Amino acid sequence: MALTKEAKQQLVTDFGRKEGDTGSPEVQVAILTKRIVYLTEHLRANKGDDSSRRGLLKLVGARRRHLMYLAKRNPKAYEQVVAKLGLRRK
């Protein structure tokens, strides 16, 4: 996995609601997005890696569920996260 401890800590400070906040949907979406970007690049170079493709699809589904939860519970935070991460949403 390409997500180092320092990169993860940076995402927590950027998206967390308070110091050390790793469980909020905003932080989880940011971490999942970082992993999705890494796996997407990996799959562009390794087209036959079906195991990683399955993992990517699971990550995308998890991120989608977190975003749907955030949109229902806190629409303002949802809009901020989507804008900050540059995600395309309907």
N, C-alpha and C positions, 0 to 999 in steps of 0.2 A: 504494500500500500504506500502511496506517495505522500500521504499526509503526515508530516513530521509533528513532533510535540510542539515545536515553536509555532508552526503554521496553525495548528489547532488552537493554541492559546491566543493567537492574534485574532482568529475568528470569534472566539469567546469574548474577547474584549471589545471587538467591533459590534457584535450583534447581541451580546448579553444584556439582560435587564439590570444586573448588578454584578459585582465582582465574583468570579468563580461560578457563574451561572452557565451550566452545560446542558441543562434539561429543558430550557424553554424552546418552543417551536422555532423561534427565530434562529437560535444557534444551531439547532438540529438541521434546519433547512440549509443554512450556510455550509455546514460540514458536509452534508449530502451532496450539495452542488459542487463543492470542491472535488469530492471523490468521483462524481459523475463526469466532470470535465476530464479528469485524469484517465478514467476508463475509456472515454470516448476517443481520446488521442491514442491510447493503447490499441484499441480495436481498429483504428484507421491503419495502423502499421501491421497488425496481426489479424487479418480478416478471417482466418479459420479458427480463432479462439472462441469456441462456443460456450465454454464454461464462464469466461469473463463476460460474454454477451448476456448470459442468464443473470449473472450478478448485477450487471448494469441495469437490466430491466427491473430487478427487485429494488434497486436503489431509487430508480425513477418512480416506481409505485409508492415507495415509502415517502419520498419527498412530496409527491402529489397528495397523499393523505395528510401529511403535516400541513401543507398549504391550505387544504380544504378546512381543516380544523381551525387554523389561524384566521382564515377568512370569516368563519362563522363567529368565532369568539372575539376577535379584535380586528375589524376591517382596516383600521388606520395602520396598525402594525403590519398587516398583510401588504398593504400598498407600499409601505416603506421598504419592506424586505424585497419585494418583487422589483421595485425600482433600483435598489442598491445592488442587487445581484444581476440585474439585466435579464430577468426571465420573461419569456413571452407567455402571457396568460390571455384567456378569452375574455 
